[in-house]
Each structure stands twice: as structure tokens, then as C-alpha cells.
Amino acid sequence: MGTGARTWGTTTLTHTIQIKCTDYHKTKRNNLQKWHLNEYREMRRFVKLTVCAVRLYSGGRPPVPLGGRILTDPDDIFQHNMWDHVQWTEEEREKAQQKAEENSKDKIPLEEQSKYDREAHTYWDRFYEMHQSKFFRNRNWLFTEFPELLPPDAAGTESGNGEKHQPCGSSTLTSETDTFPGQHAAFRILEVGCGVGNSVFPIISTIRGRKAFLYCCDFSSRAVELIQEHPDYDPAVCHAFVRDIRDPTSPFPFPPESLDIILVVFVLSAIHPARAQGVVKSLAGQLKPGGIMLFRDYGRYDLSQLRFKTGQCLSENFYTRQDGTCVYFFTKDEVHHLFSNAGLEEIQNLEDRRLQVNRGKKVVMHRVWMQSKYRKPYLTSASV
């Protein structure tokens, strides 16, 4: 992901896409031997979908750009540090699969595996105690990829079939006597696995003064302490708390079905895959009808998966790092099943493939992330 947000106007994006498409066709005619037919078809499909989306999109922000720097000439590969929407060759895919199979042959003995799940909070406490807030950069790209985080207008919306929907930003609470942090907010966000606030503080700076409220939790008490000690932490717009989202009996500081947005960024991968479905189902119960869960995490055969050494694998595509923290690598189908089985409807489910370039060493590296959006079904007029 880029280090900063990219803001594109609709006209600028459409014009840029047209230029890139024209350049692509010139390159294809002049250098046909350098391109595979499937790459050409994928490029055309992406351009058509993006142009259509831009025409339908209002507000000046492109819908889910996932970057706009597309490599059209292989000779230009070292001109930038990152290329977006990269298609793998069959040979590259086979090599990645072979590498993952090799580093997962020797798995950690079953009798030793349980400690990584049982003591996960301890490993993350040590991680944050060592690195404090210096390990990850602030996610300033959030509002580019997830504009849903911006508080919307309070007006209701209609679906394409004319059904009346309850505004996602309005309260569904029935009791006026219940008190909880952020109860008077018109728009509520929860970030799970918030770490030391790399998403929290960009969100706080954006929603302050907009009748919105942010909840954030982590099962590392040290991480939550670091957030609360940060000079930009503001209890008037944010409530940070310790919670193990793997435990469905652990209470939230707000009522069920009171959230507009749940942000799940690089957190499900740290949980044992056998627990992931229960976590998503529990979180889905906190969304209002029409509320959206925003997800981004590691994808299958990402560079970080292929770099693991033999003896670090816990189970298929699930590894432990040297510091004891764990990571799982998802596929699109797995992501879809996780969220749809929790009763959510797919808005978007993308595989974000990029080419990371070290121009000094002339090295190229394939990065793979999953990015998805799933909505809790609206209440229709017939069911209200």
C-alpha cells in the first residue's frame, strides 16, 4: 500500500485511464511478443470496469482505485517503486506455489502449536513494548480505499428496486436510558486489532467535529496504553479498550447493532484460521442494518509468505514469526465464505496484486493483499 492517500477527481481519473489504455494498445502493437494474451484481456476488463465506475461515482473520489500506476512497458519497470494491478504469469504462480509448499513441509509439532494461540496477547504485548509506535506507518491511504469511513449525510437512501432503507448513520437503539461512550454520535466506527493507532489517528483527525465516534480495541493491553498516551488521543471522539475478539462472551462498550462501520485491517490473519469464522460472525452482530465491514489483509503467495523458512509453519498457509506472532494468507474464496457465512452481502472482494521494486538493487517482488467490503442487509420497508 502506498505511503499516502491519493486524491483523484473524476475527470482526471477518466482522462488518465484513457491515456494509459491508449499507451497500452501502442505498446501491444509494437511489442506484442512481450505480452501474454491473458494480460491484455485482464487489462481491458479492468479499464472498462473502472471507467464505468467513474461515470457512476459522485463526490469526486474514484471507487476503490487500488492504485493507478499500471506497467504497460516492461522496459519501464525500474521507473517507480510500485506497480499496481499486476498480472502473474503461469510460471510465476507455479514458482510461488512451489515455494509455499516447500516452506510448509515441516510443521511445528501439534503439542507446541497451542501456545501460539493461547499466549497470542503476550507475544503482541512484547512486540509493542519493543517497537512502541515506530514499526508501522500511519495508514493515510484509508480514506482513498475506504471512503465509507467518512460520515455520510443523514438522509435515507433507496435501492435500485425502490425499497426504502433505514439510513446506516442513524441510531437503531430503542432505549434512551442506556448510556455508553459515543451514544450521541450519528455515525459510529469500530476498528478491531487497532495496534498502536496507525488507523486510529488518521480517522480521529478526519471525523473530529462531524458527529462521529470511533471505538478501537486490541487484545494487547500495551498497544491500547500507547494509544491512550498519544497526544492526539481524544476521549470526546474515541474510546480505546482492551478486548480479545476471539472471545464471543467478552462484552463491547456499546449495544449490538449500533455500528455503521467495522474496520478489520491486518487482524484476521493474526488469528488461528479455525477461529476466524466465529470472529466475523460476532462482529457482524454489532453492525446496524446497512452497516459495512471493511477488510484488508495478506493474500495467498504474498512475498512475506514465501520468505518464511522451513519449521515456521503451523498449518496450511498459517505461520509463526520469530517473535511468536502469527499470520495467515487468504484467498478470495476464503474471504467470501467468511463474510457471507456471517450473513453479510458482498460489495467488493478484490485481490490486490502489486509489483514492489527495489530500484537500487534491481529487484522486483510480488505483493498480494485482499481487500473487501461486506454489508449487513438493509431493513426494507416491509420489515421495519
N, C-alpha and C positions, 0 to 999 in steps of 0.2 A: 504494500500500500504506500502511496506517496506520502511525503512528509508534511504536506499542507493541503488545504482544501482548494479545489479548482472550481471557479465560478464561470459558467458559460451562459451566454444569452442564447435564446432560441435561434435567432438569425445567424449568429456566429457559428454555432454548432452545426446547423444545416449546411452553411457555406463550407465549413471545414470538411465535413463528410463528403460533400460533392467534390472538393479538390482532391481528397485522399482517394476517392473512388476513381477519379479521372487518372491520377498518377498510377493507381494500381493497374488500370487497363493498359496504359502505355508500357509499364514495366512488363506486363504479361506478354504483350505483343513482341517487345524487343528481347525479352529474356525468358521465353516460355520454358526452356529446359530447366530453369531454376525453381519452377513452381509445380506443385502437385495439384492434380485436379480437385481433390477434396479441399485443399486450402482455398482455392479460388471460389468454390461453391460456398464454403463457410463464410468467406469474406463478403460475398454478395448477399447472403442471408442476413448477416449482421448489419450491413449498411441499410438494407430495406427495412428491417425491424426498427433500427434507430431513427431513420428519417420519419417513419410512420409515428413513432412515439413522440418525436419532437413536435410534429404537427398537432398532435392531440394534447400535448402538455401545456399547461398555463402556468404563469408565475415566473417565467424566465429561467427556471432551473431545469436542466435535462434530467430525464428519469433514469437513474442508475447508470451513469456513464461507464463505470468500471475503467475509467481512463480512456483517452482518445488518441494515444500515440501508437500508431499501427505501423509495423515494419513492412514496407512494400518492396524494398530493395535489399537483399541480403548483404550487399556491399556497405550498407549504412548501419550495420548492427552495432558498431562501436561509437556511434554518434551520440548516444544517450545512455543513461544508466538503467533505464527500464522501458520495456516494450509491452503493450497491452494486447489482449485478445490473441494470444499466440497459439497456433495450432501445432500439435505434436505430429511428427512423422510416426509411422508404424514402428520403425526401428527404434526411435526414442522411447516409445511406450513400452516396447518389449524389454529394452535395457533397464528401464525403471522398475518394471515388474520383477525382472530377474534379480536386481539389487535388493528389493524389498524381501524377496523370498530368501535370499542368502542371509540377510541380517536378522531374519526371524526364525532360522532353523533351530538354533539352540535357545530355548526359552528358559526363563527363570523358574526354578522348581516351584511347584504349587504351594508347598509349605512355607515358602518365603514370600509369595505374592501378596498375601493378605495384609501384610504390614503397610504396603504402599497405599492401600485403600483405608485401612484403619488409622494410620498416622499421617494422612494427607495434610491436615491442617498444620501439623508440626513441621513438615517439610517446607510448606509455604511460609510459615512464620520465620523460619530460618532464612529463606530466600529474601524476604522483605527486610529482615533485620540486617542482612549483609548488604543488599543493594539499595535500600531505602527507596527513594523515588527517582533514582538515576538510571535504572535499567531500560525502561520503556519510554518512548516519546509520547507526548500528548497527541491524541487522535483528532487532529484538527480537520481530518477528512470526513468526519462523521456526518456532517450536515450535507455534504455533497452526495454521499452514497445513501444516506438515510434522512431525506428531508422530512420524513414523517415525525422526526423528533421536534420539529418546530411547532409550537402551539397553533392550531388551526383557528379559523373563525368559528364562532359559537353556533352558526346556522346549521340546520339539518341538511342532510343530503338525500338524494334519490338514486336508486339503482336504475339500470337500463330498462327494467321492466315496469318502472313506475312505483315500486314498493317504497313506502316511507320508512326511513331508518332513524333510529334514535341517534343523535349526534354522539360521536365517540367521546367528545370532550365534556359532555355533561354528566352530572353525577347520577348513579343508579342506586344510591344509598336510600334506604327507606326510613331510617331512624335519625332524627335530628338531635337526639340526646347523646349519641356516641361521639366521643372526641378522640382524635388521633392526629399525628403530625400531618400537615398538608390537607386537612379536611376541607378547608375553604377554597382550595385550588380548583380551577376549572379544567385543568389538564395535568395528569399525573404520569410520571415516568418512573420505572424501576430498572436499575442496572444490577444484574446479578454477576458475581465474580468481579467486583469493581477494582480489585487490587488497590493501588495507591492513588487512584483518581485520574488516570490518563484519559478517561472519557468523562469523568465527573466534572472536572473543572472547565473544559470547553463547553459542556452543557450548562453549567451554572452561569457562566458569563453570557450565554445566549438567552436563557429563559428568565433571568432576573428582571422583575418589573412587568412580567407578562402573565400574571395569574396562573403560573405553572409551578409545579413542585416536583423535586427529584428525590427518590429513595435510592439508596445504594447499599449493597451488602456484600460481604465476603466471609468465608469461614476462617480466614486468617485474622485473628484479633490484632496482630501487629499492623497489618495493612489498614484496617479501619482506624487504628490510633493515628497512623500517619496522615490519613485524610482529615481527621478531626483536628489535627495540629497544624494543618496547612493554613496559611494566612488568608486564602481565598475561600475557605470553608465558611458557609453562611447558613446557620440553622433556620433562617427565615425562608430559605428556598430549598434546603437539602437536609435529609436525615440519613446519616450513615449508621449502620448497625451490623453486628456480627450474626451470621446465620449460615448454617450448613444446609444448602438447598437439597442435599441428598436425603434429608430427614423430613418426610411429609408432615410429621407431627409438630415440628418446630413452628411457632406462630410468627406471622408477619405483623408489623405495626400498623396495618390498615385492614379494612374489611375485604372479603372476597369480592371479585368483580368490581373493583374500584380503580383499576389502572387503564390508561389509554395506550401506553407503550411499555413493552418489556424489552430491554436491550441485553442480548446474550452474545457477547463478543469474546472469542477465545476463552471460553469457560467450560463448555460441554466436553471439549477434547481432554480436559484435565480430570474428568470423572470416568470411572470404570464404565465401559460401554454397556454392561448389564444394568447399570443404574440410570442410564440416560433417559429412557422412556418414562420412567416414574418422575424424573425431574421435570421434563417438559409438560407432562400431564398436570402436575401440581402447579406449575407456573401458569398454564392455560386457565386454571380456575381463578386466577387473580385478575384476568383481563375483563373489561367491560365487553358487552356485545359490540362488535365493530373494532375492538382493540387489536393492536398488531404486535406480533413478536418479531423482532429484528435480530437476525443471526449472521455471524461471520466467524469462520473457524478454518482450521487446517484441512486441506483436501488430500486425497489419496495420491501418493507418489510425489508430494512436495519435497523440495530439496532437503528439508530438515528430517524427513523420514528416511531418505536414502543415506543420510550421513550417520545414522546410528550404527554402532558396532555390534558384532555378534555377542549375545549374552545380555542384551538390554531389553529384549522383547518379553512382554508379559503374556500377550495373546495376539491373535491376528490383528496387525495394524495398530497395536497398542503397546507403547514403550515406556520405560522409565529412564529419566535423565540421570546424570551422575549425582545431582543434588537430591534425588528421591522424588521429584515432581514427575508427573506422568503426562502423556499426550497420546491422543487417538487421531487418526486421519480418516476423514469421512469421504463418502461418495454422494452423488446427487440423490440416488435412490434411497440411501440410508437416511439422509436428511428429510426427504419427503415422507418416508414412513414414520419417522419420529414425530413430526408435527401433525401430519394428517391423522395418525392414530390417536392423537390427543384432541381430536375434534376441530382442528384448525383448517382453514381453507388456504390453498396456495395462491399467493400473489406473484411471487417470484422465487425461483430456485436456480441459481446460476453457479457455474464452475468458472472461477476467475483464474485464468492461466496467463502468467506473465513471464517475461524473459528478463532476468536481472543480469546486468552486465558490469563486470569489473574492467573498466577501460584501461586501467594501468597495467593489469596482469593479462589482459586479453582473454578473460574467462567469462563464459556465459553459463547461467544457472536457471533452471526451470523452477518457478514458484507456482504453487497451486493452492487456492483458497476457495472455500464455499461461501456464498453469500445468498441469503434467503429472507423472504418476508412472508409471514403467515398470519391470517386474520381470523379472529373468533367470529362466527356467523352473526350477522346483524339480527336484531329483533325486528320482525316485519310488523306491519300494522295489524295483521291478523292475530299476532301473538302477544301484543302489548296489552 
